[in-house]
């Protein structure tokens, strides 16, 4: 027996994927007053350490223009002191 004509199927519509935004990790803030106080002091101390570290790096490198306290700043301070004396 002869078979019939092969039916052509329609192209399926492309699937639209749901674009989910990736969220960051949740930070649980402390509720007790003593924990809030210790967290604030820790934040202040780390900020100071960062500033000191950047100043030390700039002093050693000397060519970092973004960070203050490098060799260029030291030369400017020395020149200013010499002008005041002389």
C-alpha positions as CSV (number, residue, x, y, z in Angstrom):
1,X,0.0,0.0,0.0
2,X,1.2,3.5,-0.8
3,X,1.7,5.9,2.0
4,X,0.3,9.4,2.0
5,X,2.1,12.7,1.6
6,X,4.4,13.6,4.6
7,X,2.9,16.4,6.6
8,X,5.1,19.4,7.3
9,X,4.9,20.6,10.9
10,X,4.9,24.3,11.7
11,X,7.9,25.8,13.4
12,X,7.3,26.1,17.2
13,X,7.5,29.6,18.7
14,X,10.8,30.3,20.5
15,X,10.6,29.9,24.2
16,X,10.9,33.1,26.3
17,X,13.1,32.4,29.3
18,X,12.2,34.2,32.5
19,X,15.0,36.7,33.2
20,X,15.7,36.5,36.9
21,X,17.8,39.2,38.5
22,X,20.6,37.8,40.6
23,X,20.3,39.2,44.1
24,X,23.2,39.6,46.6
25,X,23.5,37.8,49.9
26,X,21.3,39.1,52.6
27,X,22.8,41.0,55.5
28,X,21.2,40.4,58.9
29,X,21.6,43.6,60.9
30,X,22.1,43.2,64.7
31,X,19.1,44.0,66.9
32,X,20.9,44.4,70.3
33,X,22.3,47.7,71.2
34,X,25.7,46.2,72.3
35,X,26.0,44.4,68.9
36,X,25.2,47.6,67.0
37,X,27.8,49.5,68.9
38,X,30.5,46.9,68.3
39,X,29.6,46.8,64.6
40,X,30.0,50.6,64.3
41,X,33.3,50.6,66.0
42,X,34.6,47.8,63.8
43,X,33.5,49.7,60.8
44,X,35.4,52.8,61.9
45,X,38.5,50.9,62.7
46,X,38.6,49.1,59.3
47,X,38.1,52.5,57.5
48,X,41.2,53.8,59.4
49,X,43.2,50.8,58.6
50,X,42.4,51.1,54.9
51,X,43.5,54.7,54.8
52,X,46.7,53.9,56.6
53,X,47.4,51.0,54.2
54,X,46.8,53.1,51.1
55,X,49.1,55.8,52.5
56,X,51.9,53.3,53.2
57,X,51.5,51.8,49.7
58,X,51.7,55.2,48.1
59,X,54.7,56.1,50.1
60,X,56.6,53.0,48.9
61,X,55.4,53.2,45.3
62,X,55.7,57.0,44.9
63,X,54.2,57.0,41.4
64,X,50.6,56.3,42.4
65,X,48.8,59.6,41.6
66,X,45.4,58.5,43.0
67,X,46.7,57.8,46.5
68,X,48.1,60.7,48.5
69,X,51.2,60.6,50.7
70,X,53.7,59.5,48.0
71,X,57.2,60.7,47.2
72,X,55.7,63.6,45.2
73,X,53.8,64.9,48.3
74,X,56.9,64.5,50.4
75,X,59.0,66.6,48.0
76,X,56.3,69.3,48.0
77,X,56.3,69.4,51.8
78,X,60.1,69.7,51.9
79,X,60.0,72.5,49.3
80,X,57.4,74.4,51.4
81,X,59.4,74.0,54.5
82,X,62.5,75.4,52.8
83,X,60.6,78.4,51.5
84,X,59.3,79.2,55.0
85,X,62.8,79.0,56.5
86,X,64.5,81.0,53.7
